[in-house]
């Protein structure tokens, strides 16, 4: 059996307290029925699958981010670009960390030199921007197993920045990156929070 997990998108007209994402879990036979295959193909043709991830063979269907999320994502791309290039790291937008049967799609990453690919084994730094009910904190063991050196977790709701570094197989908070010339407090002040 395969499982598909999806997130329903909150509507802008709902009150803030009620505007939370709902997770749906559905078990599917392997291979899935033709109507599910057709549904997944329609999502792909429409470009709705760019944020989907596969966790140990389980498809996690995630909608495109909220406008606040996208605004912060764009700002981070600009703010991280120069420090990354100065440290000989390659800034990238969304990409796949892992392999075809088990991968995560961070909002951005900084990469060391290496061959290009659809699925990358690791990254120097991964950027995750929190959305309501998202699964970022559950991704930490995966990133640790894939030897991602640092995680930058940004929360537009609370206007907070958590910078974490891999230490003995788990992540510990740090005030300043060990990879680039930037720290959490400095970055938090540079973001024009939506």
Secondary structure by P-SEA (a helix, b strand, c coil): cbbbbbbbbbbccccccccbbbbbbbbbcccccaaaaaaaaaaaaacccccbbbcccbbbbbccccaaaaaaaaaaaaaaaaaaaaacbbbbcccccccccbbbbcccccccccccccccccccbbbbbbccccccccaaaaaaaacccbbbbbbccccbbbbbbbcccbbbbbcccccccccaaaaaaacccc
